[in-house]
Amino acid sequence: ERLPNSVAVTESGQLATDADYTVDLEIRQFGIGADGRVVLQAVSLVGCKGRDSKPHSMTLKGEQVVSGKEAAQGLSVLLGQLADGIAADIRNPGKR
């Protein structure tokens, strides 16, 4: 697990209590780049009670792909890397 004992709530969800952290995520590119490699560009903002936060831009690239199956697999890997990066920002605020 990336963040044990945690609960994720979408924007439309209702929280019973105040959240310890909030994550705003903007995905700017998710697909195959001009070079044929899968790419994910995103900006995340991890908010924490009582701390200032700043945006974290990420550009993740994978292997070149030639089939739809390879593209789906590569994009799935990039989503996992994005989740790992956001989890790291939550575990270690201010380190990036």
Secondary structure in CASP SS format (residue, H / E / C, confidence):
PFRMAT SS
TARGET T0000
AUTHOR 0000-0000-0000
METHOD secondary structure of the structure
MODEL  1
E C 1.00
R C 1.00
L C 1.00
P C 1.00
N C 1.00
S C 1.00
V C 1.00
A C 1.00
V C 1.00
T C 1.00
E C 1.00
S C 1.00
G C 1.00
Q C 1.00
L C 1.00
A C 1.00
T C 1.00
D C 1.00
A C 1.00
D C 1.00
Y E 1.00
T E 1.00
V E 1.00
D E 1.00
L E 1.00
E E 1.00
I E 1.00
R E 1.00
Q E 1.00
F E 1.00
G E 1.00
I E 1.00
G C 1.00
A C 1.00
D C 1.00
G C 1.00
R E 1.00
V E 1.00
V E 1.00
L E 1.00
Q E 1.00
A E 1.00
V E 1.00
S E 1.00
L E 1.00
V E 1.00
G E 1.00
C E 1.00
K C 1.00
G C 1.00
R E 1.00
D C 1.00
S C 1.00
K C 1.00
P C 1.00
H E 1.00
S E 1.00
M E 1.00
T E 1.00
L E 1.00
K E 1.00
G E 1.00
E E 1.00
Q E 1.00
V C 1.00
V C 1.00
S C 1.00
G H 1.00
K H 1.00
E H 1.00
A H 1.00
A H 1.00
Q H 1.00
G H 1.00
L H 1.00
S H 1.00
V H 1.00
L H 1.00
L H 1.00
G H 1.00
Q H 1.00
L H 1.00
A H 1.00
D H 1.00
G H 1.00
I H 1.00
A H 1.00
A H 1.00
D H 1.00
I H 1.00
R H 1.00
N C 1.00
P C 1.00
G C 1.00
K C 1.00
R C 1.00
END
